[in-house]
Every structure is written in C-alpha cells, then in structure tokens.
Amino acid sequence: MATFASGFALVALVAIGIAIAIVGRRRAADEDTSGILRVLRIGAMIYGTIVVLVTAFGVIGNLTSDIVQVTLPTQEFWPVLPDGVEWTPASGATLVGGGFLQAEASVEGLGMNVRTLLAAGVLVQGLTQLAVTAAVHLLATRLLSGEPFQPAMSRAISLTAAALIAGGLLWQVLFGVGEFMAARQVLEAGGWAWTEDLGLEDPSVLLPQPRLALTIEFWPIFTGMALAAVAAAFPHGERLQRETAGLV
C-alpha cells in the first residue's frame, strides 16, 4: 500500500496557507507574504504534476504490466523444517513466537479483477491528493489577490474535506481487498503432490495462508473534519473582509 506521508505533507501545506490567511489579514502592513505565497502556489503545481505522473504510472502498470508489485498479507507464519533436519541458531537466540505477516512480492499472472482493484486504489489515492493540492493552489492565489475569504474558497475547502474523508477510506478498502485477493491467487493451492521422504503429513504448513489485512487508518476522517470546520469559519472571514473593505 502506498505511503500516507504525502497526504500529511499536503495537509500541512493547507494548514500553513490558512495560517497565512489569518495572520496576513492582520499584519498586511507589517510584512509582505507574497514571496511565501508564490512559493506555496508553485510548490502545489509541482506536486500536483508529480501526483498525476505517479498515479498514471501506477494505474497503467497495474493494468498492463506482466509483473505487478504487490504486498501479500498472510496469517502469522514461520517456515517449518522437514522431519530429520536439525538446525541450530548461530547466536543461541531462539524464536518462541510470532512470524511474518506480509511479503513484498513481484507477481506474474494476477487476474484482471485484482489488477483493477489495485489500480483503482492508486487512482483514488491520487485524486484525493490532487483535490488537496488544488485547494492549496487556490488558497495561495486568493491570498495573492488580497481577497482570501470568498465563497469559492469555502466551497473548495469543503470539497477537499469530503475528498479526504471519502477518498481516504475508499483507497484503503480497495488496497486491502485487492492485496487479499492477490495473496489468495498466489498462495492458495489447487492440489498437492509430495513424496513420503519429505516427512510431512500436511505440506500446506510450508506455505503461509492469505489474510484479509483491512486495517483502516482514521487520520483522513479527522483531517477532513478539521478542514470542514475551517470551511465553516470562512463566512465569518468573508464578513470581516467586507467590513474592512468598507472602511478603506
């Protein structure tokens, strides 16, 4: 599953932009923030371009590549040695519990249903990040124009909040289900054949079993709720902006 660090970075950019909006209206006469805003806007454009390229590459790769990079979630697993094999740890350390829970694998021959789920997860994650990037760009543009508190800005932040909540949950579900299906296709056996000298009654213990690792992280929901609260405060800023303009 793709990392969420980029999402945190974009949320941080939004927070910085909002802080500039608030502070900039109070201290416009004391300091010029236009340089920071231009950097913020250019950074959003560059990041948005990177997200588009990475998302397109990920979607196309998952749908068309012969070999797909995927995380295979498994039941807790540790290799079992056949009967007659004696193994002594070099350091004296002995495993008494636990094991592997997933494997980063290159897989060939995945079904199109799995490929579609993985590609959809990449697409939803990319679109969610683009929504936040667009809000950052719009905020910086409005600040540079001297009128940050506009209905369009409030709507943009509201849509960004909705995108974070819905998209953040959806891409995790798509990745979780897609990776579980990939693990089943790779690890579930259609049949076994082995010789008696292997010393095993059930050779299935030699391979891990697939697991549905659908662990939902809730930071997109909480972040989206915070942005929704900010959007709700924008009408108050619009009134202050109109009153300030009337005094000039």
Secondary structure as GFF3:
##gff-version 3
##sequence-region A 1 248
A	DSSP	alpha_helix	5	26	.	.	.	ID=ss1
A	DSSP	alpha_helix	34	64	.	.	.	ID=ss2
A	DSSP	beta_strand	67	77	.	.	.	ID=ss3
A	DSSP	beta_strand	100	108	.	.	.	ID=ss4
A	DSSP	alpha_helix	112	145	.	.	.	ID=ss5
A	DSSP	alpha_helix	151	187	.	.	.	ID=ss6
A	DSSP	three_ten_helix	196	198	.	.	.	ID=ss7
A	DSSP	three_ten_helix	203	206	.	.	.	ID=ss8
A	DSSP	alpha_helix	219	247	.	.	.	ID=ss9
###
